[in-house]
Amino acid sequence: MRAFLGSVVALGLAVSAPMASAQTAPGTTSTQGIKAGVYQVDPAHTQVVAKYMHLGFNPTYIFFGEPSGSLTLDPAKLANSKVEITIPLANLRTNVDKFTDHLKSPDFFDAAKYPEIRFVSTSVKPTSATEADIAGNLTVHGVTRPVTIKAEFTGQGANPMTKAATVGFVGRTQIQRSEFGVGKFVPMVGDEVTLKITAAFEQKAAE
């Protein structure tokens, strides 16, 4: 019996070892082999997180999901690249429904009147092999102002489910919400908002 159990354990280890080694993530941080072309936002894996100080006590977070948009990527000459993203305020989220509804109200975003946030790049300036400053116009609450996003390349490869070439980035910037007409309760509620964007873009096959 003991010998039988030992054989079962050995067989299990032998079977699981190659399976574990085969299950490696397809993405790589290497920039080699990135395909040029137009990529579309992967809405399920692209998010924006906004952070601000509440009454000077602690940082509070707001989440935005399911954006749309595109990335035109030229790896050989990154300055030729451009990006545009539209974020529906219908998908704004917090962990409290009443708070979420208040943020969508005329006190803040007035989502019924201004249902989207939009960013359109005007220039891309590489700052290292994997980083770039993306300047562009951000529109919130009907107000458009220039911002610069510090972008960092995080991975690329073929998505095993969609088979599409995929690239990923993380971007960061800061804005003053009052400059966009969303200044309710400043300075009690912090004016400075830090935005972190984690974005995946998939290249669609030509039809």
PyMOL commands that set and color helices and strands:
alter all, ss='L'
color gray80, all
select helices_A, chain A and resi 2-22+43-45+78-80+89-91+97-104+177-180
alter helices_A, ss='H'
color red, helices_A
select strands_A, chain A and resi 37-41+47-54+58-65+68-73+82-88+92-93+116-126+131-140+143-158+165-176+192-203
alter strands_A, ss='S'
color yellow, strands_A
deselect
rebuild
show_as cartoon
